[in-house]
Amino acid sequence: MMPTRQTLNFPDLQLSYLEWNRGKEPLLLLHGLGDHALVWASLGEYLSDRYHIIAPDLRGHGYSSKPVKGYTTSDILGDLEGLLAHLRWRSAHVLAHSWSAKIAPIWARSHPERFNSMILVDPIFITKMPSIMKLSFPILYRTLACLKMMGPFPSYEAAQAQAQQLGQYSGWSPLQQQVFQEGIEKKPNGEWGSKFTIAARDGIFEDVLRVDGLTEPLLTPTLFIQPKQGVNRAQWQIKPYKTYLKNLTHHRIEGNHWPFLAQAEAFNAIVADFLTRVSTKKSGD
């Protein structure tokens, strides 16, 4: 089933999102830094018979508005609360990747009633980062794979050549090619680059310095998906999740930071199995 693209108009922001509206059980999919909603195309199609699926382009990304400022965790959560109100969803299963997998536990901490379950896919920046880390931001801007498509590139072909060297596009499947094409645009000066903006990048990095993603126990049924070549490889990185997530399932998977693109079939099956088990347990209570 192909998704439809919808737009939610807030007073100061347009939030674009993809919707698979065949199933009934609410499922919200949140992309990571520099990505966009279409990264969930395979999972959305796989689960669309059972779930009502919403995948937004978070502010500063994709087809959503790109304000000059307003990229704090509270700004993002305000958008998501507004989206749920628009959908008339009291709660949902929430799946989040990378940077947004830091946002999700903060949301679950403040509004646990919103969460039927939580799936965290290779989170990044989960702890409060020391302020000295700001000195390393210029290096991270150049080296993080999720930011290497920002450009500028002199041509579409140059952008594609760069994409084909990155882990998220390993294998260059039709899905990965479509995700690449959806994420870039031709700029007014004729160069090519990401739809993700510099203002969004800088605002989000400022915010991760100030906010800790896990500070108290959470009882939400949670699945932690850890790719073997992802960003979470050491025990000290996993420790906060085991400490604070009291209803945790930990699943390792082959592949890199983007298993839903490079290992889509295995990833989809893991997510589907977890959601089924959570729903079955809830119905049996």
C-alpha positions, 0 to 999 in steps of 0.5 A, spaced: 500 500 500 502 506 497 502 512 503 498 518 501 502 525 503 498 530 508 499 537 511 497 539 518 497 547 518 499 550 525 499 557 526 506 558 525 508 551 521 506 546 516 507 539 518 508 534 512 506 527 513 505 520 510 499 516 512 498 509 511 490 508 513 488 501 512 489 498 519 486 501 525 492 500 531 495 507 531 503 507 530 507 513 529 514 513 526 519 518 527 525 519 523 532 521 525 537 527 524 537 529 516 532 524 514 525 524 512 518 520 512 520 516 506 525 512 510 519 508 513 516 506 506 518 498 507 516 498 514 509 502 512 507 497 507 509 491 511 505 493 517 499 497 513 494 491 513 494 492 521 496 499 523 494 506 522 501 509 520 503 516 520 510 518 519 512 525 519 517 530 516 519 533 523 520 540 522 526 542 518 526 536 514 523 534 508 517 537 506 515 540 513 516 548 514 523 550 516 523 555 521 530 559 522 529 557 530 525 553 534 528 546 534 528 544 541 526 538 544 519 542 547 518 544 540 518 538 537 514 535 542 509 540 541 509 538 534 507 531 535 502 533 541 499 537 535 499 531 530 496 526 535 490 531 537 489 532 529 489 525 528 484 524 535 489 519 537 489 518 545 495 514 544 500 510 539 506 505 538 512 510 537 518 508 533 523 512 533 530 512 530 537 516 532 536 523 534 528 522 535 530 516 539 532 521 544 526 525 543 521 519 544 523 517 551 523 524 554 516 524 551 514 518 554 517 521 561 512 527 561 506 523 557 506 516 559 499 515 557 501 517 549 505 510 549 502 503 547 509 501 546 516 504 544 521 502 539 528 505 539 532 504 533 540 505 535 539 512 539 544 517 539 545 523 544 541 519 549 545 522 555 546 530 556 552 532 552 558 536 556 558 543 553 565 542 551 563 537 546 560 544 542 567 544 540 567 538 536 561 540 532 564 542 526 568 536 526 561 532 527 558 536 521 563 534 516 564 526 519 557 524 521 554 520 515 547 523 516 549 530 515 554 528 509 548 529 504 547 536 506 552 539 500 552 543 496 554 539 490 555 542 483 550 537 480 545 531 481 550 526 479 555 529 484 550 528 490 548 521 487 555 519 487 556 521 494 550 518 497 552 511 494 558 511 498 554 512 505 552 506 509 544 508 509 545 507 501 549 500 502 546 496 496 543 502 492 536 498 492 530 501 489 528 504 496 534 507 497 534 510 491 527 513 492 529 515 499 535 519 496 531 522 491 526 525 496 531 528 500 535 532 496 533 538 492 536 543 487 537 550 490 536 557 487 543 558 485 543 551 481 547 547 486 544 541 490 543 539 497 539 536 502 532 539 504 534 538 511 537 545 513 543 548 516 538 552 521 535 545 523 542 542 524 545 547 528 538 548 533 538 541 534 545 540 536 545 546 541 539 542 544 542 535 545 547 539 549 542 541 554 537 535 555 538 528 558 534 523 554 533 518 560 533 520 567 528 516 571 525 509 570 520 508 564 515 502 565 513 503 557 514 496 553 520 498 549 524 495 544 531 497 543 534 495 536 541 495 536 545 494 529 551 490 530 555 496 526 551 502 529 553 507 533 551 503 540 557 498 540 560 498 547 556 496 554 557 503 557 552 506 551 547 500 552 547 501 560 542 507 560 537 503 557 538 497 561 538 502 567 532 506 566 527 502 561 524 497 566 520 493 561 525 492 555 526 488 550 533 488 547 534 485 540 541 485 535 540 486 528 545 485 522 547 492 519 549 499 520 545 505 523 539 504 518 537 497 518 530 499 515 534 501 509 539 496 509 536 490 512 529 492 511 526 485 511 529 482 517 528 489 521 520 489 519 519 482 522 523 484 528 518 490 529 512 486 527 513 481 532 514 486 538 508 490 536 504 483 536 507 481 543 505 487 546 498 488 543 497 480 545 499 481 552 495 488 553 489 484 550 490 479 555 491 483 561 
